[in-house]
Amino acid sequence: MKTPIIFCLFALCIFCSCESYRAYQPAPTLAYQQFPTFPHEDRVEIIFPGDQITEPYLKMQVIETRGNEADSYQDLLNQLIRSAQWYGYDAIRPLENTTGTRLESDETFLEVLSEVVSGQEIPDNYYTVNTQKLTALGIKYIKNIDYLDRFIKTKHIYLHQNGNKEKVGSITYQIDGAEESRTGNQKYLDEIVRFSIDHLHHAKSGLWKYKTLPGDYGNLKVYRKLYYPNFIQEKKKVVLHLNSQGRPFQIDLTEYTYHITKSRAQEKYNIAIYYKEGSDQPKTKIIKQKEKLIFREVFAYSTEDKLKRRLIYKENSETPYLSVVYEYYSNDELYDILKDYGYQTK
């Protein structure tokens, strides 16, 4: 088949676009699917249509798997079970098993480029492949939601000055980690978020764009950009160097400001993160600008190994400048939280 040059160039652009920044897409709006769950390796119950669910549960998102004609229904079901474990679901209800076909060619991308360069047509073979798709509704039993005390509810911020400690603000979070409200002095609220791992690594909104590329020694680099609300001007550029556990051990941060009469100004920071031995929990964090120490952070944990306090020191001071005390959700708050997700208690 003769491949038009314009089509080949278009295909090349698409092939290379995997290197470009991607926008975070809003999750599907199916009920409850954003309620946090954790992967597990426990048995997943199969509840077929017509079978009754006899205990309180949440409907999670619809998951799917695809296969070829040779795959049996049980093969597809086993794939869905593994997906449910990964998502942290306790059961699935199979919904729809559909069949279809797709047309495939033995032509490779290199052959397309060869046709462009040589101008010679390479014959292609086309064939039809029969396919299957099985979908299922994920189910989370309420009796198994016993982990709310692992989620941060409020960060309380304190200013240390002249030997005194004064509360200057707090930030409250929803159970899914989204920021709910702020109270207090905006300067200090921004200060504790600005260099936080949660903000630089995990924050998601329509203003954040990202891409992931291979890094040194087989690790990954994650590139993130935060834009101002006009979606044109960059506010932050973040490069995260991840270790083999997917945790950042170095963060390169560039912050941009814009002035009416001046071009873009930028400030660059280097953040080094050190973890507890044999753990994915940070122990200290060092923030430098042009090799000069700006902030040093020390993390303290409870006997349950939950983050309890974060101390922020300016430059080489031995006295904290700010401290953050963490308050967690209680498992007793479960039904109040579920009401926010539309779940009606009986």
Backbone hydrogen bonds, N-H to C=O, Kabsch-Sander energy under -0.5 kcal/mol:
donor,donor_aa,acceptor,acceptor_aa,energy
8,C,4,P,-1.9
9,L,5,I,-2.5
10,F,6,I,-2.3
11,A,7,F,-2.6
12,L,8,C,-2.5
13,C,9,L,-2.1
14,I,10,F,-2.1
15,F,11,A,-2.7
16,C,12,L,-2.1
17,S,13,C,-1.1
18,C,15,F,-0.7
19,E,16,C,-2.0
20,S,17,S,-1.8
22,R,210,Y,-3.6
24,Y,208,W,-1.1
33,Q,30,L,-1.6
35,F,32,Y,-2.4
40,H,85,Q,-1.9
45,E,43,R,-0.5
45,E,90,D,-2.3
47,I,45,E,-0.6
47,I,92,I,-2.8
48,F,46,I,-0.7
51,D,48,F,-2.4
54,T,52,Q,-0.7
58,L,140,K,-2.5
60,M,58,L,-0.6
60,M,138,G,-3.1
63,I,136,A,-2.8
65,T,134,L,-2.0
67,G,132,Q,-2.1
69,E,130,N,-1.2
71,D,68,N,-1.4
76,L,72,S,-1.9
77,L,73,Y,-2.4
78,N,74,Q,-2.7
79,Q,75,D,-1.7
80,L,76,L,-2.0
81,I,77,L,-2.2
82,R,78,N,-1.9
83,S,79,Q,-2.0
84,A,80,L,-2.7
85,Q,81,I,-2.1
86,W,82,R,-2.0
87,Y,83,S,-2.4
88,G,84,A,-1.3
89,Y,84,A,-2.8
90,D,139,I,-2.4
91,A,139,I,-1.8
92,I,45,E,-2.3
93,R,137,L,-2.0
95,L,135,T,-3.0
96,E,135,T,-0.5
98,T,96,E,-0.6
98,T,133,K,-2.8
100,G,131,T,-2.0
102,R,129,V,-2.0
104,E,127,Y,-2.9
106,D,125,N,-1.6
112,V,108,T,-1.6
113,L,109,F,-2.0
114,S,110,L,-2.3
115,E,111,E,-2.3
116,V,112,V,-1.8
117,V,113,L,-2.5
118,S,114,S,-3.0
119,G,115,E,-2.0
122,I,1,M,-0.6
127,Y,104,E,-2.4
129,V,102,R,-2.7
131,T,100,G,-3.1
132,Q,67,G,-2.7
133,K,98,T,-2.4
134,L,65,T,-2.4
135,T,96,E,-2.0
136,A,63,I,-2.4
137,L,93,R,-2.4
138,G,61,Q,-1.8
139,I,91,A,-2.5
140,K,58,L,-2.1
142,I,56,P,-1.6
144,N,141,Y,-1.4
145,I,142,I,-1.8
146,D,144,N,-1.5
150,R,147,Y,-1.8
151,F,148,L,-2.1
153,K,327,E,-3.1
154,T,327,E,-1.9
155,K,171,I,-2.7
156,H,154,T,-0.5
156,H,325,V,-2.8
157,I,155,K,-0.5
157,I,169,G,-2.9
158,Y,323,S,-2.8
159,L,166,E,-3.3
160,H,321,Y,-2.2
161,Q,159,L,-0.6
161,Q,164,N,-2.7
164,N,161,Q,-2.1
166,E,159,L,-2.6
168,V,157,I,-2.4
169,G,157,I,-1.1
170,S,183,T,-2.5
171,I,155,K,-2.1
172,T,181,S,-2.5
173,Y,153,K,-3.1
174,Q,178,A,-3.1
177,G,174,Q,-2.0
180,E,172,T,-3.2
181,S,172,T,-1.5
183,T,170,S,-2.2
185,N,168,V,-3.0
189,L,185,N,-1.9
190,D,186,Q,-2.7
191,E,187,K,-1.6
192,I,188,Y,-1.8
193,V,189,L,-1.1
194,R,190,D,-2.6
195,F,191,E,-0.6
196,S,193,V,-1.5
200,L,196,S,-2.4
201,H,197,I,-2.7
202,H,197,I,-0.7
202,H,198,D,-1.6
203,A,198,D,-1.2
203,A,199,H,-0.6
208,W,205,S,-1.5
209,K,225,K,-2.6
210,Y,22,R,-2.4
211,K,223,Y,-2.1
213,L,221,K,-2.7
215,G,219,N,-4.0
218,G,215,G,-0.8
219,N,216,D,-2.2
221,K,213,L,-3.1
222,V,240,L,-2.4
223,Y,211,K,-3.3
223,Y,221,K,-0.5
224,R,222,V,-0.5
224,R,238,V,-3.0
225,K,209,K,-2.7
226,L,236,K,-2.7
227,Y,207,L,-2.3
228,Y,233,Q,-2.7
231,F,228,Y,-2.9
235,K,226,L,-3.7
236,K,226,L,-2.0
237,K,254,T,-2.6
238,V,224,R,-3.5
239,V,252,D,-2.3
240,L,222,V,-3.0
240,L,238,V,-0.5
241,H,239,V,-0.5
241,H,250,Q,-3.0
242,L,220,L,-2.7
242,L,240,L,-0.7
243,N,247,R,-2.9
246,G,243,N,-2.2
249,F,241,H,-2.6
250,Q,241,H,-1.1
251,I,271,I,-2.7
252,D,239,V,-2.7
253,L,251,I,-0.6
253,L,269,Y,-2.6
254,T,237,K,-2.5
255,E,267,E,-2.8
256,Y,235,K,-2.7
257,T,265,A,-2.4
259,H,262,K,-0.7
265,A,257,T,-2.8
267,E,255,E,-2.3
269,Y,253,L,-3.1
270,N,288,K,-2.7
271,I,251,I,-2.9
272,A,270,N,-0.5
272,A,286,I,-2.7
273,I,249,F,-2.0
274,Y,284,T,-2.7
276,K,281,Q,-2.7
279,S,276,K,-2.1
283,K,274,Y,-4.0
284,T,274,Y,-1.6
285,K,297,E,-2.1
286,I,272,A,-2.8
287,I,295,F,-2.7
288,K,270,N,-2.8
288,K,286,I,-0.5
289,Q,292,K,-2.5
292,K,289,Q,-1.7
294,I,287,I,-3.0
295,F,287,I,-1.6
296,R,313,Y,-2.2
297,E,285,K,-2.9
298,V,311,L,-2.3
299,F,283,K,-2.3
300,A,309,R,-2.9
302,S,306,K,-2.8
305,D,302,S,-1.9
308,K,300,A,-2.9
309,R,300,A,-1.7
310,R,324,V,-2.3
311,L,298,V,-2.8
312,I,322,L,-3.1
313,Y,296,R,-3.3
313,Y,311,L,-0.5
315,E,294,I,-2.6
317,S,314,K,-2.5
321,Y,312,I,-3.5
322,L,312,I,-1.7
323,S,158,Y,-2.1
324,V,310,R,-2.5
325,V,156,H,-2.7
326,Y,308,K,-2.0
327,E,154,T,-2.8
329,Y,148,L,-0.5
329,Y,151,F,-2.4
333,E,330,S,-1.9
334,L,331,N,-1.4
337,I,333,E,-2.3
338,L,334,L,-2.6
339,K,335,Y,-1.6
340,D,336,D,-0.8
340,D,337,I,-0.8
341,Y,337,I,-0.7
341,Y,338,L,-0.9
342,G,339,K,-1.6
343,Y,338,L,-2.5
345,T,343,Y,-0.6
